[in-house]
Structure formats: C-alpha cells, structure tokens
Amino acid sequence: MSQVIMMFLFPIALYFYFVVERKDKPKYQKVFDDFSMKIQNDNRLTDKEKITQYKQMLQQNGYEITEVSSSKVKGEKRILSMSLLAMGIGVYFVGVLVYLAYYFWLQKPHVVEYEV
C-alpha cells in the first residue's frame, strides 16, 4: 500500500511544485512590494517610523533581520518547499535527506530589502 502511495506522491508533488508554487511566488513577492509602496507613499510617517514599520512587517512574516540602518532594512528567510520535500518522500526517502541537506546548507535565503 505504501509503495502505491509513493508512486503517486512524486507526480503529484511535481505538479504542485511546477504549477502551484511557481505561480504563487510572484503573489508572495507582491505582498511585500505593495506594503513597501504603501509605506513609501505615506507622507505622515517619518523615516524612523517607516523603518519601524518595515521591521515589524519582516518580523511578523518570520524573517530574520540581518541589517538595519537609518535608511535600510534587510531581512532573510529560508523557505521550505513542501512540494520538494514530498518529491523526496516519493523517491523512497533518499530524496528527503538530499533536500534537507540542500535546505540547511546550500539554499540561499529569500531576501527582502526596504530602503527609505
């Protein structure tokens, strides 16, 4: 029974990776871009308040803030792809070890940078 599930898990995960996750990446980035435009266009906020708003946005979304200055905030986050993890399970768990090694040691984090 588990072999049958694993046979179907790999193609289903392929579909979700190439169709669903790839389609949602621009939507994910658009949230940050829209927030940035909203804060930049708000003339009532001082530069210090804008930096505080950017820091809060990054912290609420699980980003580790790596750089803060008077004019810039930079945050990083590693994004775990459940589709790639499911593909790893679909190739009899060897792929899980390979993906987790990639995730922890080789994957570059997603970087969001705001400038005032």
N, C-alpha and C positions, 0 to 999 in steps of 0.2 A: 504493500500500500504506500509506504513512504517513497519508494522508487517512482511510483506513478506521480505522486505529488511533486517530486523533484524534477521529473521530466517536464512537467507543465510550468513549474516555477521559473525556470530560466527564460522561456519565451515570453511569459507574462511580464517578468521584470525587464526584459529588453524593451517591450512595448512601453512600459511606464517610464523607463529612462529616456528613450528617444522621443517619445511623444509628449508625455505629461510633464516630466521635469524640465526638459528643454524649453517647452512652451511657457512654463511658469517662471523661468529665470528672468526674462525681461519684466514681468509683472512684479517680481520681488524687488528688482532694482528700481522700478518706477515708484515704489512706495518711498524709498529714500530720496529719490530725485524730487518728488512732489513735496515732501517735507522740507527739503532744502530750499526750494523755490518759495514756499510759504513763509519760511523764516527770513529769507533774504529780502522779500518784498514787504515785510512788516517794519514800517518806519518807526513804530513806537518803541521798539526794543533797542537797547544799547548793544555794543559789540560784546560786552561781558555777558549780558543776558542771552544773546544768541549762542555764544559758546556753551553756556549752561544748558540751553535747550538741546543743542546738538549732543552734548554728553549724556543727557537724560535719555534721548532717543536711542543712542547706541547701547546704553546700559539696559534699557528695557527690552531690547532685542537680543541680548546675550552677547554683545560684542565686548571684547577686552580692549580698553582704551590704551593705546600704545604711545600716543603723542598728544600733548596739549600745549598750546602756546596762546598768545594773546590774539592770534588771527587764524588758528587752525586747530582742528580736532581730527584725530585719526584713530580708527578702531579696526580690529581684526577679529575674524571668527572662522573657525573651521566648520564647514557644513557637511554633515554626514548624509550621504546619499543612500536612502533605504533601498532604492532600486538596484544599485550596485551591490549592496550587501545581500539582497535576495538572489541576485545572479550568482554570487559566491556560494550561497547555500545550494543553488541549483547545480553547481558543479561539484557536489559532494564535499562540501565544507572546506576544501583546499582553497577555494577562491575567497572564503571569508578571511582566512589568515592572510592571504595576499592583500586583500582590500584593507584590512585593519592595519597592516604594516604600512601600506601606502598612506592611509588616513593619518596615522600618528607621526610618520617620519618624512614623507615626501610631499604630501599635499600642501599646496600654498594656500594660506587662509584668504578668505574673501575680505577685501579691504574696502572700507568706506571712509572717505576723507571729505571733510567740510572745511571751507575757507570763508572767512568773513570779509 
